[in-house]
């Protein structure tokens, strides 16, 4: 016998759902409340699919969609009257609702809820409404270097050895007890860079939309630690981490870049701004490009595009300036990506990291990442006038006028300032009364 589904909660619903009091007193099946929401989502999903088939086929049966209906509940409820056999066992099909005394007694709602949640996580043959509206995301493509993971047993053995040596060190124990122990922060950071640091950087970059805007969703783990520092006149260094603030005046000159590299390896360093293009929102501005770098000697590399200071326009908020380090598999000809020196044309500085990587993806792999955020300051004006030789653009957010409902003759429950909304002048009236 085919089943007849309906969504009218005033009639008998296929799931017999007892109250929490009934659960505590006499017990109830785990699937009664545990999968009630999932079954309701299933019914909604089933009705939505039937509705789409009904409307798409142009069937002129008993159901006719009415455009004036504000909610889909009535339409879905009407479509669910269609008779169809289920594709598998329905929820609570094995429960005798006429004899609930034979069901397991949990004695407490907490105990029942624990097992109900466990049952709700079991795979079902139907698709819930949430799965229908929110399909699982496609797996991200990893374009980075392969991970060199040491054996877990060797790592645990080394960790136990260090702990055993620390416990046997009487001087360290005494310093820890007297709270005078000194922690070697450089060693801690080096250990972080080697173990969990790359994953933290990847998570921060993903949160800030770096992979989404530069690589169209593809991601990579920055296994190579990229250290970038801007030197100042007072011998002060401004570091670049992973989203920290750096002003345009502090980044006016090329930074000092260092990383660990094997002898004979070749690298490419790139600095781009995906947020500052004045004409195309999907394009970037190339600020620095150095290719075929032997080892970590940046000065020995081929500078294809000289360094240009940041110039975030006034009123455009914070801009991301992203350093990318690529490891080359061998020498690469970047003559097509070269810019004339000096290059102060924004049209020639227009750039796309995605196209750049797609063109050379067989010869290089992204390995390092660092970026900072930057907003307008007074040095940007000098960059536009003296370097770019153009007028400085200034942006301002134009707020829409406030909405006021039509004025009524007798406003009830309104303050005395009610009349100020509809006056032609700025002179207030509430002080007159």
C-alpha positions as CSV (number, residue, x, y, z in Angstrom):
1,X,0.0,0.0,0.0
2,X,1.6,3.3,-1.0
3,X,2.1,5.9,1.8
4,X,0.2,9.2,1.9
5,X,2.3,12.1,3.2
6,X,0.9,15.3,4.5
7,X,2.2,18.3,6.3
8,X,-0.9,19.4,8.2
9,X,0.2,19.4,11.9
10,X,-3.4,19.4,13.1
11,X,-3.9,15.9,11.7
12,X,-2.0,12.7,12.3
13,X,1.6,13.1,11.5
14,X,3.6,10.0,10.5
15,X,5.9,10.5,13.5
16,X,4.3,10.0,16.9
17,X,6.3,12.4,19.1
18,X,5.7,12.1,22.8
19,X,6.3,14.9,25.2
20,X,9.4,15.1,27.5
21,X,7.2,14.2,30.5
22,X,6.1,11.0,28.7
23,X,9.7,10.2,27.9
24,X,10.8,10.4,31.6
25,X,7.8,8.6,33.0
26,X,7.4,5.6,30.6
27,X,10.3,5.8,28.2
28,X,10.2,6.2,24.4
29,X,11.9,5.0,21.3
30,X,15.2,6.8,20.5
31,X,13.9,7.7,17.0
32,X,10.8,9.5,18.3
33,X,12.3,12.9,19.1
34,X,15.9,12.1,18.0
35,X,15.0,12.1,14.3
36,X,11.8,14.1,14.4
37,X,13.6,17.2,13.0
38,X,15.4,15.1,10.4
39,X,12.1,13.5,9.3
40,X,10.4,16.8,9.1
41,X,13.3,18.1,7.0
42,X,12.9,15.0,4.8
43,X,9.2,15.7,4.2
44,X,9.9,19.3,3.3
45,X,12.7,18.3,1.0
46,X,10.5,15.6,-0.6
47,X,7.7,18.2,-1.1
48,X,10.0,20.8,-2.6
49,X,11.3,18.3,-5.2
50,X,7.8,17.2,-6.1
51,X,6.8,20.9,-6.3
52,X,9.7,21.6,-8.7
53,X,8.7,18.6,-10.9
54,X,5.0,19.7,-10.8
55,X,5.8,23.3,-11.8
56,X,8.5,22.4,-14.3
57,X,6.3,19.8,-16.2
58,X,3.4,22.2,-16.5
59,X,1.0,19.6,-15.0
60,X,-2.5,20.9,-14.8
61,X,-3.5,18.5,-12.1
62,X,-5.4,19.2,-8.9
63,X,-2.5,21.3,-7.6
64,X,-2.0,24.7,-9.2
65,X,0.6,27.0,-7.7
66,X,-0.7,30.4,-6.7
67,X,1.8,33.3,-7.1
68,X,0.0,35.3,-4.5
69,X,1.0,32.9,-1.7
70,X,3.8,34.4,0.5
71,X,5.0,31.1,1.9
72,X,5.7,27.8,0.3
73,X,4.2,25.8,3.1
74,X,0.7,25.6,1.6
75,X,2.1,24.6,-1.8
76,X,4.4,22.0,-0.3
77,X,1.6,20.6,1.8
78,X,-0.6,20.2,-1.2
79,X,2.0,18.4,-3.2
80,X,2.8,16.0,-0.4
81,X,-0.6,14.4,-0.8
82,X,0.8,12.7,-3.9
83,X,0.9,8.9,-3.3
84,X,4.4,7.4,-3.6
85,X,6.1,4.4,-2.1
86,X,9.1,5.2,0.2
87,X,12.5,4.1,-0.8
88,X,13.3,2.5,2.5
89,X,12.1,2.0,6.1
90,X,10.4,5.0,7.5
91,X,11.2,6.5,10.9
92,X,9.4,4.7,13.8
93,X,8.2,2.0,11.5
94,X,9.2,-0.7,13.9
95,X,7.6,1.2,16.9
96,X,4.2,0.0,18.1
97,X,2.6,3.4,19.0
98,X,-0.4,1.6,20.5
99,X,1.8,-0.1,23.1
100,X,4.4,2.3,24.3
101,X,4.9,0.5,27.6
102,X,7.1,-2.1,26.0
103,X,9.7,0.5,24.9
104,X,13.0,1.0,26.8
105,X,12.8,3.3,29.8
106,X,15.6,5.8,30.2
107,X,14.5,7.2,33.6
108,X,15.8,10.7,32.7
109,X,15.6,13.0,29.8
110,X,19.4,13.5,29.7
111,X,20.0,9.8,29.2
112,X,17.4,9.7,26.4
113,X,18.7,12.9,24.7
114,X,22.2,11.4,24.6
115,X,21.0,8.3,22.8
116,X,18.7,10.3,20.6
117,X,21.6,12.5,19.4
118,X,23.6,9.4,18.7
119,X,20.8,8.0,16.6
120,X,20.4,11.2,14.7
121,X,24.0,11.1,13.6
122,X,23.6,7.7,12.0
123,X,23.4,7.7,8.1
124,X,19.9,7.6,6.7
125,X,18.6,6.6,3.2
126,X,16.9,9.9,2.7
127,X,18.3,13.4,2.2
128,X,17.4,16.0,4.7
129,X,16.2,19.5,3.8
130,X,19.6,20.9,4.9
131,X,21.5,18.6,2.7
132,X,19.1,19.5,-0.2
133,X,19.6,23.2,0.2
134,X,23.3,23.2,1.3
135,X,25.1,20.6,-0.8
136,X,28.6,19.6,0.4
137,X,31.4,21.9,-0.8
138,X,33.8,20.6,-3.4
139,X,37.2,19.6,-2.0
140,X,39.8,22.3,-2.3
141,X,42.8,21.7,-4.7
142,X,46.1,21.7,-2.9
143,X,48.7,23.3,-5.1
144,X,51.5,23.5,-2.5
145,X,54.6,21.5,-1.8
146,X,54.1,18.0,-0.5
147,X,54.2,17.5,3.3
148,X,57.3,15.8,4.8
149,X,55.7,14.3,7.8
150,X,58.1,12.4,10.2
151,X,57.0,9.1,11.7
152,X,54.6,9.6,14.7
153,X,56.5,7.0,16.8
154,X,59.8,8.9,16.3
155,X,58.2,12.2,17.2
156,X,56.7,10.8,20.4
157,X,59.9,9.2,21.3
158,X,61.8,12.5,20.9
159,X,59.2,14.3,23.0
160,X,59.4,11.8,25.8
161,X,63.2,12.1,25.8
162,X,63.0,15.9,26.2
163,X,60.5,15.6,29.0
164,X,62.6,13.1,30.8
165,X,65.7,15.3,30.5
166,X,63.7,18.3,31.8
167,X,62.5,16.3,34.8
168,X,66.0,15.2,35.7
169,X,67.4,18.8,35.4
170,X,67.6,20.0,39.0
171,X,68.4,23.6,38.0
172,X,65.4,23.9,35.8
173,X,63.1,22.4,38.5
174,X,64.4,24.9,41.0
175,X,64.0,27.8,38.5
176,X,60.4,26.7,37.8
177,X,59.6,26.5,41.5
178,X,61.0,30.0,42.1
179,X,59.4,31.3,38.9
180,X,62.7,32.5,37.5
181,X,62.9,30.1,34.5
182,X,63.6,31.7,31.2
183,X,61.8,30.3,28.1
184,X,63.8,30.4,24.9
185,X,61.3,32.2,22.7
186,X,63.5,31.8,19.6
187,X,63.5,28.0,20.0
188,X,59.8,28.0,20.6
189,X,59.1,30.0,17.5
190,X,61.4,27.7,15.4
191,X,59.5,24.7,16.7
192,X,56.2,26.4,15.9
193,X,57.4,27.2,12.4
194,X,58.4,23.6,11.9
195,X,55.2,21.9,13.3
196,X,51.9,23.7,13.5
197,X,52.8,27.1,12.2
198,X,52.2,26.4,8.5
199,X,48.7,25.2,9.3
200,X,47.9,28.3,11.4
201,X,49.1,30.5,8.5
202,X,47.0,28.7,6.0
203,X,43.9,29.1,8.3
204,X,44.5,32.8,8.7
205,X,45.1,33.3,5.0
206,X,41.9,31.4,4.2
207,X,40.0,33.5,6.7
208,X,41.2,36.7,5.1
209,X,40.3,35.5,1.6
210,X,43.8,35.2,0.2
211,X,43.3,31.9,-1.6
212,X,39.9,32.9,-2.7
213,X,41.0,36.1,-4.4
214,X,44.4,35.0,-5.7
215,X,44.0,31.4,-6.7
216,X,40.2,31.1,-7.3
217,X,39.8,28.9,-4.2
218,X,42.8,26.6,-4.5
219,X,44.9,26.5,-1.4
220,X,48.4,25.6,-0.2
221,X,50.3,25.1,3.1
222,X,53.2,27.6,3.4
223,X,55.9,25.2,4.5
224,X,58.7,27.7,3.9
225,X,58.8,30.4,6.6
226,X,58.9,33.8,4.9
227,X,60.3,36.6,7.0
228,X,59.7,40.1,5.8
229,X,60.9,43.3,7.5
230,X,60.8,47.0,6.6
231,X,63.8,49.0,7.7
232,X,63.1,52.5,9.1
233,X,65.4,55.5,9.4
234,X,65.8,55.1,13.2
235,X,67.1,51.5,12.7
236,X,63.7,50.3,13.7
237,X,62.3,47.2,11.9
238,X,58.6,46.8,11.0
239,X,57.9,43.1,10.6
240,X,55.2,41.6,8.3
241,X,53.4,38.7,9.8
242,X,50.0,37.4,8.7
243,X,47.6,40.4,8.6
244,X,49.2,42.9,10.9
245,X,49.0,46.6,10.3
246,X,51.7,48.5,8.3
247,X,51.4,52.1,7.2
248,X,52.3,53.2,3.6
249,X,55.0,55.5,5.0
250,X,56.6,52.5,6.8
251,X,56.5,50.4,3.6
252,X,57.9,53.2,1.3
253,X,61.2,51.3,0.6
254,X,61.8,47.6,-0.4
255,X,61.8,45.3,2.6
256,X,64.4,42.8,3.7
257,X,63.2,39.3,2.9
258,X,64.8,36.1,4.2
259,X,63.9,32.4,4.2
260,X,65.7,29.0,4.4
261,X,66.7,27.6,1.0
262,X,68.9,24.9,-0.2
263,X,72.0,25.7,-2.2
264,X,71.3,25.7,-5.9
265,X,67.5,26.2,-5.6
266,X,65.7,28.9,-7.4
267,X,62.8,31.0,-6.1
268,X,60.3,33.7,-7.2
269,X,59.1,36.5,-4.9
270,X,55.9,38.4,-5.6
271,X,54.1,41.3,-3.9
272,X,50.5,42.1,-5.0
273,X,47.5,44.1,-3.9
274,X,44.2,42.5,-4.7
275,X,42.1,45.3,-3.2
276,X,43.4,48.5,-4.8
277,X,42.6,48.4,-8.5
278,X,40.9,51.6,-9.5
279,X,39.0,50.2,-12.5
280,X,38.5,46.5,-12.3
281,X,37.5,44.9,-9.0
282,X,38.8,41.5,-10.1
283,X,42.3,42.7,-11.0
284,X,45.4,43.4,-8.9
285,X,48.3,45.8,-8.9
286,X,51.8,44.3,-9.1
287,X,54.1,46.0,-6.6
288,X,57.2,43.8,-6.8
289,X,58.4,40.8,-8.8
290,X,61.8,39.2,-8.4
291,X,62.5,35.9,-10.3
292,X,65.2,33.2,-10.5
293,X,66.5,34.0,-7.0
294,X,69.5,31.7,-6.2
295,X,68.9,30.5,-2.7
296,X,67.8,33.2,-0.3
297,X,69.8,36.0,-1.9
298,X,67.1,38.4,-3.1
299,X,69.6,40.9,-4.6
300,X,71.0,38.3,-6.9
301,X,67.6,37.6,-8.5
302,X,66.2,39.1,-11.6
303,X,64.0,42.0,-10.8
304,X,61.2,41.9,-13.4
305,X,59.2,44.7,-11.8
306,X,60.7,47.2,-9.4
307,X,59.2,47.9,-6.0
308,X,56.3,50.4,-5.8
309,X,55.2,51.7,-2.4
310,X,51.6,51.0,-1.3
311,X,49.0,53.6,-2.3
312,X,45.6,52.7,-0.9
313,X,43.2,55.4,-1.9
314,X,41.5,57.5,0.7
315,X,38.1,56.1,1.7
316,X,38.7,52.6,0.5
317,X,39.6,51.1,3.9
318,X,42.2,48.4,4.5
319,X,44.1,46.8,1.6
320,X,45.8,43.4,1.7
321,X,49.4,43.4,0.4
322,X,50.5,39.8,0.0
323,X,54.0,38.4,-0.4
324,X,54.1,35.1,-2.2
325,X,57.2,32.9,-2.5
326,X,57.3,30.3,-5.3
327,X,59.9,27.5,-5.5
328,X,61.1,27.0,-9.1
329,X,61.9,23.5,-10.5
330,X,64.5,25.1,-12.7
331,X,65.3,28.4,-14.5
332,X,62.2,30.0,-16.0
333,X,61.9,32.6,-18.7
334,X,59.8,35.5,-17.3
335,X,60.4,37.9,-20.2
336,X,56.7,38.2,-20.9
337,X,56.0,39.3,-17.3
338,X,58.7,41.9,-17.3
339,X,57.9,45.6,-16.9
340,X,60.1,48.5,-18.0
341,X,62.2,50.3,-15.4
342,X,60.9,52.6,-14.1
343,X,57.3,51.5,-14.4
344,X,54.8,54.0,-12.9
345,X,51.9,53.2,-15.2
346,X,49.0,51.6,-13.4
347,X,47.8,50.0,-16.6
348,X,51.1,48.2,-17.0
349,X,51.0,47.3,-13.3
350,X,47.7,45.5,-13.7
351,X,48.2,41.9,-12.7
352,X,46.5,38.6,-12.0
353,X,48.2,36.1,-9.7
354,X,45.9,33.3,-10.9
355,X,46.9,33.8,-14.6
356,X,50.6,34.2,-13.6
357,X,50.6,30.9,-11.7
358,X,48.5,29.1,-14.3
359,X,51.1,30.1,-17.0
360,X,54.0,28.7,-14.9
361,X,52.3,26.1,-12.8
362,X,54.4,23.3,-14.3
363,X,57.7,25.0,-13.4
364,X,57.0,26.4,-9.9
365,X,55.1,25.7,-6.7
366,X,53.9,28.2,-4.0
367,X,55.8,27.6,-0.8
368,X,55.7,30.8,1.4
369,X,53.2,33.4,2.4
370,X,53.1,36.6,4.4
371,X,50.8,39.6,4.1
372,X,50.0,42.9,5.9
373,X,47.0,45.3,5.9
374,X,47.4,48.9,4.9
375,X,45.2,52.0,4.7
376,X,45.7,55.6,3.6
377,X,48.1,58.1,5.2
378,X,49.7,61.3,4.0
379,X,52.5,59.5,2.1
380,X,49.9,58.1,-0.4
381,X,49.3,61.7,-1.7
382,X,53.0,62.0,-2.5
383,X,53.0,58.6,-4.3
384,X,50.2,59.7,-6.5
385,X,51.5,63.1,-7.3
386,X,55.3,62.4,-7.6
387,X,55.6,58.8,-8.7
388,X,52.4,58.0,-10.5
389,X,52.0,61.5,-11.8
390,X,48.3,61.6,-11.5
391,X,45.6,63.2,-9.3
392,X,44.8,61.4,-6.1
393,X,41.4,59.7,-6.1
394,X,39.3,60.2,-3.0
395,X,36.3,58.0,-2.2
396,X,33.5,58.6,0.3
397,X,30.6,56.5,1.3
398,X,27.3,58.2,0.4
399,X,24.7,57.1,2.8
400,X,21.2,56.7,1.5
401,X,18.6,59.1,2.9
402,X,16.8,57.8,6.0
403,X,13.4,56.2,5.3
404,X,10.4,57.8,6.9
405,X,6.9,56.3,6.7
406,X,4.1,58.5,5.4
407,X,3.1,61.2,7.9
408,X,-0.1,60.6,9.7
409,X,-2.4,63.3,11.1
410,X,-2.6,61.8,14.6
411,X,0.6,59.9,15.4
412,X,0.1,57.7,18.4
413,X,2.9,56.6,20.8
414,X,5.4,58.9,19.0
415,X,7.8,61.4,20.6
416,X,7.7,65.1,20.1
417,X,10.5,64.8,17.5
418,X,8.1,63.0,15.2
419,X,7.4,66.3,13.3
420,X,11.1,66.9,12.7
421,X,11.2,64.1,10.2
422,X,8.9,65.9,7.9
423,X,10.1,69.5,8.2
424,X,11.9,71.2,5.4
425,X,14.4,73.0,7.7
426,X,16.9,71.7,10.2
427,X,15.4,73.7,13.0
428,X,14.0,71.4,15.7
429,X,10.5,71.8,17.1
430,X,10.6,69.7,20.2
431,X,12.2,72.6,22.2
432,X,9.3,74.9,21.4
433,X,6.7,72.7,23.2
